[in-house]
Amino acid sequence: MLKMIDVLDQRLVQNFTQALQSPTPQFEEQLGQGILNASDLELNHAVTAFFNEVNAIEAAQALDISADRIQALQLGASFKDEQYLADLKKIVTLCLALETDALEQVEVFDSLQDYPM
């Protein structure tokens, strides 16, 4: 199973955790460029692996990706097409967060402890 960290440029993956701590517009641009530079085949495999996970549809919906776009991404829509790039960035970001254990480093306020994550 191919992971997002295997598909994207290693510098981008290394900068990811830092970007979570202090987001910058440059990182979002780098992420988009990293997706565009990634191998189509490898990116397709990584997205397919994401959607094969147990709660992937629910996760995609929680990322505000519409049902029709989820279906198009599952069917292998051109990921690098402008209309899907924003949705793909959300999925890539979630995958990177999970694969790098970055969510363990995110501080959750006590008031949010009762919300499912």
CYANA upper distance limits for C-alpha pairs under 8 A (distance plus 0.5 A):
  1 MET  CA     45 HIS  CA      8.21
  1 MET  CA     46 ALA  CA      7.92
  1 MET  CA     49 ALA  CA      6.98
  2 LEU  CA      6 ASP  CA      7.11
  2 LEU  CA      7 VAL  CA      8.07
  2 LEU  CA     42 GLU  CA      7.71
  2 LEU  CA     45 HIS  CA      6.75
  2 LEU  CA     46 ALA  CA      5.68
  2 LEU  CA     49 ALA  CA      7.51
  3 LYS  CA      7 VAL  CA      7.17
  3 LYS  CA     46 ALA  CA      5.86
  3 LYS  CA     49 ALA  CA      8.11
  3 LYS  CA     95 CYS  CA      8.36
  3 LYS  CA     99 GLU  CA      8.15
  4 MET  CA      8 LEU  CA      6.76
  4 MET  CA     43 LEU  CA      7.98
  4 MET  CA     46 ALA  CA      6.31
  4 MET  CA     92 VAL  CA      7.21
  4 MET  CA     95 CYS  CA      6.83
  4 MET  CA     96 LEU  CA      6.82
  4 MET  CA     99 GLU  CA      8.27
  5 ILE  CA      9 ASP  CA      8.36
  5 ILE  CA     10 GLN  CA      7.83
  5 ILE  CA     13 VAL  CA      6.78
  5 ILE  CA     96 LEU  CA      6.96
  5 ILE  CA     99 GLU  CA      7.64
  7 VAL  CA     38 ALA  CA      6.73
  7 VAL  CA     39 SER  CA      7.68
  7 VAL  CA     42 GLU  CA      6.53
  7 VAL  CA     43 LEU  CA      6.75
  7 VAL  CA     46 ALA  CA      8.01
  8 LEU  CA     12 LEU  CA      7.40
  8 LEU  CA     13 VAL  CA      7.41
  8 LEU  CA     34 GLY  CA      6.57
  8 LEU  CA     35 ILE  CA      7.44
  8 LEU  CA     38 ALA  CA      6.47
  9 ASP  CA     13 VAL  CA      7.06
  9 ASP  CA     34 GLY  CA      7.02
  9 ASP  CA     38 ALA  CA      8.26
 10 GLN  CA     14 GLN  CA      6.60
 11 ARG  CA     15 ASN  CA      6.62
 12 LEU  CA     16 PHE  CA      6.62
 12 LEU  CA     30 GLN  CA      7.73
 12 LEU  CA     31 LEU  CA      7.58
 12 LEU  CA     34 GLY  CA      7.75
 13 VAL  CA     17 THR  CA      8.22
 13 VAL  CA     96 LEU  CA      7.88
 14 GLN  CA     18 GLN  CA      8.35
 15 ASN  CA     19 ALA  CA      6.62
 16 PHE  CA     20 LEU  CA      6.85
 16 PHE  CA     27 PHE  CA      8.49
 16 PHE  CA     96 LEU  CA      8.09
 17 THR  CA     21 GLN  CA      7.16
 17 THR  CA     97 ALA  CA      8.29
 17 THR  CA    100 THR  CA      8.35
 17 THR  CA    102 ALA  CA      6.48
 18 GLN  CA     22 SER  CA      6.88
 18 GLN  CA     23 PRO  CA      8.31
 19 ALA  CA     23 PRO  CA      5.11
 19 ALA  CA     24 THR  CA      7.18
 19 ALA  CA     27 PHE  CA      7.13
 20 LEU  CA    102 ALA  CA      8.44
 21 GLN  CA    106 VAL  CA      8.16
 23 PRO  CA     27 PHE  CA      7.57
 24 THR  CA     28 GLU  CA      7.42
 25 PRO  CA     29 GLU  CA      6.87
 26 GLN  CA     30 GLN  CA      6.58
 27 PHE  CA     31 LEU  CA      6.46
 28 GLU  CA     32 GLY  CA      6.76
 29 GLU  CA     33 GLN  CA      6.68
 30 GLN  CA     34 GLY  CA      6.37
 31 LEU  CA     35 ILE  CA      6.73
 31 LEU  CA     89 LYS  CA      7.67
 32 GLY  CA     36 LEU  CA      6.79
 32 GLY  CA     85 LEU  CA      7.90
 32 GLY  CA     89 LYS  CA      7.32
 33 GLN  CA     37 ASN  CA      6.56
 34 GLY  CA     38 ALA  CA      6.59
 35 ILE  CA     43 LEU  CA      8.42
 35 ILE  CA     80 LYS  CA      7.82
 35 ILE  CA     89 LYS  CA      8.35
 36 LEU  CA     80 LYS  CA      6.46
 38 ALA  CA     42 GLU  CA      7.90
 38 ALA  CA     43 LEU  CA      7.05
 39 SER  CA     43 LEU  CA      6.49
 40 ASP  CA     44 ASN  CA      6.52
 41 LEU  CA     45 HIS  CA      6.76
 42 GLU  CA     46 ALA  CA      6.68
 43 LEU  CA     47 VAL  CA      6.64
 44 ASN  CA     48 THR  CA      6.54
 44 ASN  CA     76 GLY  CA      7.27
 44 ASN  CA     79 PHE  CA      8.34
 45 HIS  CA     49 ALA  CA      6.60
 46 ALA  CA     50 PHE  CA      6.76
 47 VAL  CA     51 PHE  CA      6.83
 47 VAL  CA     73 LEU  CA      8.43
 47 VAL  CA     74 GLN  CA      8.28
 47 VAL  CA     91 ILE  CA      8.41
 48 THR  CA     52 ASN  CA      6.69
 48 THR  CA     74 GLN  CA      7.18
 49 ALA  CA     53 GLU  CA      7.21
 50 PHE  CA     56 ALA  CA      6.89
 50 PHE  CA     95 CYS  CA      7.98
 51 PHE  CA     56 ALA  CA      5.62
 51 PHE  CA     57 ILE  CA      7.35
 51 PHE  CA     74 GLN  CA      7.38
 52 ASN  CA     56 ALA  CA      7.46
 55 ASN  CA     59 ALA  CA      6.60
 56 ALA  CA     60 ALA  CA      6.54
 57 ILE  CA     61 GLN  CA      6.67
 57 ILE  CA     70 ILE  CA      7.99
 58 GLU  CA     62 ALA  CA      6.60
 59 ALA  CA     63 LEU  CA      6.83
 60 ALA  CA     64 ASP  CA      7.22
 60 ALA  CA     65 ILE  CA      6.14
 60 ALA  CA     70 ILE  CA      7.62
 60 ALA  CA     91 ILE  CA      7.58
 61 GLN  CA     65 ILE  CA      5.65
 61 GLN  CA     66 SER  CA      6.98
 61 GLN  CA     67 ALA  CA      7.79
 63 LEU  CA     90 LYS  CA      7.15
 63 LEU  CA     91 ILE  CA      8.40
 65 ILE  CA     69 ARG  CA      6.97
 65 ILE  CA     70 ILE  CA      6.97
 65 ILE  CA     87 ASP  CA      6.70
 66 SER  CA     70 ILE  CA      6.68
 67 ALA  CA     71 GLN  CA      6.68
 68 ASP  CA     72 ALA  CA      6.67
 69 ARG  CA     73 LEU  CA      6.54
 69 ARG  CA     84 TYR  CA      7.96
 69 ARG  CA     87 ASP  CA      8.45
 70 ILE  CA     74 GLN  CA      6.60
 71 GLN  CA     75 LEU  CA      6.67
 72 ALA  CA     76 GLY  CA      6.92
 72 ALA  CA     77 ALA  CA      5.78
 73 LEU  CA     77 ALA  CA      5.62
 73 LEU  CA     78 SER  CA      8.37
 73 LEU  CA     79 PHE  CA      7.62
 73 LEU  CA     84 TYR  CA      8.34
 78 SER  CA     84 TYR  CA      8.05
 79 PHE  CA     84 TYR  CA      6.29
 79 PHE  CA     85 LEU  CA      6.77
 79 PHE  CA     88 LEU  CA      7.32
 80 LYS  CA     84 TYR  CA      7.30
 80 LYS  CA     85 LEU  CA      6.30
 81 ASP  CA     85 LEU  CA      6.66
 82 GLU  CA     86 ALA  CA      8.10
 84 TYR  CA     88 LEU  CA      6.56
 85 LEU  CA     89 LYS  CA      6.57
 86 ALA  CA     90 LYS  CA      7.09
 87 ASP  CA     91 ILE  CA      7.03
 88 LEU  CA     92 VAL  CA      6.50
 89 LYS  CA     93 THR  CA      6.44
 90 LYS  CA     94 LEU  CA      6.74
 91 ILE  CA     95 CYS  CA      6.61
 92 VAL  CA     96 LEU  CA      6.54
 93 THR  CA     97 ALA  CA      6.59
 94 LEU  CA     98 LEU  CA      6.70
 95 CYS  CA     99 GLU  CA      6.42
 96 LEU  CA    100 THR  CA      6.35
 96 LEU  CA    102 ALA  CA      8.34
 97 ALA  CA    101 ASP  CA      6.38
 97 ALA  CA    102 ALA  CA      5.38
 97 ALA  CA    103 LEU  CA      6.36
 98 LEU  CA    102 ALA  CA      7.09
 98 LEU  CA    103 LEU  CA      7.22
101 ASP  CA    105 GLN  CA      7.98
102 ALA  CA    106 VAL  CA      7.32
108 VAL  CA    112 LEU  CA      7.09
108 VAL  CA    113 GLN  CA      7.48
109 PHE  CA    113 GLN  CA      7.31
